[in-house]
Amino acid sequence: MTVRKNQATLSADEKRRFVAALLELKRLGRYDSFVTTHNAFIVGDTDNGERTGHRSPSFLPWHRRFLLDFERALQEVDASVSLPYWDWGTDRSIRSSLWAPDFLGGTGRSRDGQVMDGPFAASAGNWPINVRVDGRTYLRRSLGTAVRELPTRAEVESVLAMPTYDMAPWNSASDGFRNHLEGWRGVNLHNRVHVWVGGHMATGMSPNDPVFWLHHAYIDKLWADWQRRHPGSGYVPVAGTPNVIDLGDTMKPWNDVRPADLLDHTAHYTFDAA
């Protein structure tokens, strides 16, 4: 059984294997397909039309399947690898080991955001940005520039305390756990982290930055934490809701998986800590 660990506890060998698997997926041309898929759903998901990956109840199960597919791709390269998660409510500094040269590398330089160190820097030659909106082919970050502070643990706890998964109008104006976690309302958790990292993470092509996977692995863990705290509150809507994914509806682009199939993560992996 795959165990997803807090990135702060990874051994040097675990970091090395994770990075090596990322680089191999990139070399094989498989990595960029994930960037393309994510961007297509960012562009297509709107408040008033069909929405699947974002601004909707299926934000969490959609990304759970997306991460599962990516984790399985990594494991085809190295069976020992699992997706680590980044607990940004605790690990909040730009000097964190997360951003060290032996792992993800640090922030970008001030004039253009180009990441200058670590395995994903352009100078290393292994991480060209191929899915892009302009001619810049280097990974970009600007840690803590557009938003100064990451969400706090107290803010995380305030969202985990919400008893209802989601509610009408089932979009970025909704109240409830899903939308406050996604970040369109309230203390803004998920969206704020994307903007705090900046660069590619602040765009629909955010998976260009490998930290995307660690961020979303933590979002996925927070959903699991919420489910454990609120066992009587399940995924909604259940049926008959226009433009969103009901509990038993299949999700694009796979068309073979429903939110109902993804409510229990323990069928696929566990976390190192509850």
N, C-alpha and C positions, 0 to 999 in steps of 0.2 A: 504493500500500500504506500502510495506517495505521501510524504509528509512535507508540508510547506512550512518553512522556518522563517523566523524573524531574521532579516538580513544582518542585523547587528550581532547575531550569534554565529554566523557562518564561519567555518574554518577557512584558512588560506586556500586549502585544496578545493573546498566547495565553491569558493568564489572563482577560482581558476577554471574549474570545470564548467560552471555556469557561463562565464564569459566565453570560453572556447566553443561551447555549443551555440551561443548566439552568433559568434563570428562564422561558424560553419554554415548555419542556416542562411546567413547573409551571402556567403560565398556561393552557395548552391542556388541562389536566386529565390529561395522560398520565403525569406523574411519579408521581402517587399510586398508579397501578396497580402499579408496581414495588414500592412499599412494602407494598401489600396482599399481593402474591404472596410476598414474602420472609417476612412475618409468618405466613402460612398454613403455610409449610414449617417455620418455627421451632416453631410450636405442634404440628404433626403429626409431626415427626421425633423418635422415641423410641428408646431403646436396645434395647427388646425387641420392637418392632413394625416395620412398614414405615418405612424411613428413606431419604431421597433427598438432601436438600440439606445435611444436617448429621449429625454423629455416624456417618458412614458413608463408605465408600470414594469414593462419588460426590460428596462435598463439593467436590472440586476441579473436576471436569468440569461439575457442576451450576452452580457459580458462574461458570465460564468462559462457558457459554452465557448465563447471566443478564447478565453484563457485556457480552457481544457484542450482545445485544438492546438494551441501554441505550445502548451506544456508537452503534449504528446509528440509534437514535431521535435522539440528539444530532446526528448527521451529516445527518439529514433537515432539521434546523434550520439547521446550518452545516457544510458538507462539510469544512471545514478542521479541525474539532474532533476530538480523540482523547482517550481517558481518560488523564490523567496518573497516575503512581503515587507513593505516599508511602513512601520508604525510612525507616521509623521506627527501624531499627537504627542509622542514621546521623544523621537529622534528628530529634533527640530533645527539643528544648526547646519550652516553651510560648511562647517568644519567636520561634520560627521564622517565616519569611516565609509559611509555610502558613497561619498564624493571623492574618495582617495584615488590616486593614480592606479592602484592595483585592482580597482573595482569598476566604478562607472565613470571615473574622471570628474573634474570639477565644473565650475561655472564657465561661461564664455567670456572672451575678452570684451572690453567695454565698447570698442568701436563697431563690432559687427556680430557679437554673440558667439563667435566661433569657439568651440571647446578645444582647448590647447593641450590637454594632457589625458592620459588614460588610453585604454584600448580602442575607444571609439572616436578619438581625435583624428582629424583629417591627416595629420602628419604620420599617423601609424599606417595609413593606406588601406585599412580593412573595412571602412564604414562609409562608403560613398552614399550620399542621399540621392536616391534615384526617383522616388515618388515625391514630387515637389511642385511648387507653384512658380518658381523662378529659377534662375541659373545657378544659384548657390548650392554646391554639392557637399557642404560640410555641416555637421551636427551643430545646432545652436542651443544655448541656454543663457538665462540671465537670472540666476537664483536670487530670490528675495528682492527683486527690483520693482516689478509692477505691483506686487503685493508684498508687504514687509514681513508679515507673520503667517506662519502655518497655523491651521486649526489647533486649538488646545485640547487636552484630554477632557477638560470640563465641557467643552463644546461637543465633543464626541459623545460624552455621556448624556448630554441633553437630548441629542437626537436618538440615541439608543433607548431612551425612556419613552419615546412616542409609541402609543399602543396600536395605532392603525397603520397598515402597510401603505395604503394609497387611497385616494378618493377622487371623485369628479372635481374638475374637468379632465383628470388623467393626463395632464401635461405639465409645463413648467410653472403653471399657476396653482398647482395642487398643494394641499396641505398633506401632512402625514410623513412617515418615515422615509419612504423612497425619495421624495422630492427634496426633503431637507438634507438627506445624505448626498443626493446628486448635486445639490447646491444651488438650485434656482431660487430657493426661499430660505429664510432664516439665517443660521450662522454660516452656511455655505461651506461644506466640507470638500467633496470631490472636485468641484469646479475650481475652488480656490487653490488647491494643490497644483492643478495644471497651470494656473496663471503664475503661481509662486515660482515654479521651475522655469517657466517662460520658454522662449525660443520655440522649438518644434512642439513642445508639450502644450503650448497655448494655441495650437491649430488643430484642425481635423486630422492632420497627419501625425498626431502625437505619438503613435507607436514607432516613429523614426527614432525616438529617444528610448533606449532600453529601460529607463526608469518607469515608463508607462506600465510595464508588466508588474513591477513591484508595487506601484501605486494601486493598480486595480486588484492585485492579489489581496491587498489590505482592505479595499472596499468590499471585496467578496467575503473576507473574514468578518467584517462588521455586519454584513447581512446575516451570516451564520450566528454571530453573537446575539443579534436582535431576535432571530428565530428562537434561540434558546431561552431568552428572557420573556418572550411573549408566545408561548406555545399555543395559545388559543386564537392567535391572530395570524391568518394565512394570507397568501397571495390573492389580491383582487385587482381587477374585476374577474368574475367567474365566467360569465357568458353574455353574449348579445350586445357587446359594446363596440360601436363604430370606430374604426381607425386605430384601435389599439389591440394588443394581444391579450386575449382572455386566457384563463388558466389552461384550457384545453386546446388552444390554437397553436398551430405550428409557427415557428419563427423563420423568417428569411435571414440569411441566404441559404440555410441548410434545408429547411422545409421537412425535416424529419425529427424535430425535437420541440417539445412544448414546455412552457414554464413548469407544468406539473411534473415533468421528468427531471427537473433540475433543482427541486426544492431541498433535496437531501444531498449535501456535498459529500457525505461520508461514503457514498457508493463509489467515489472516485479518488478521494484524498482526505487527509485530516490535517489539522494544524498542530503546531508544536505546543500551543497553549490556548486554553479557552479564553 
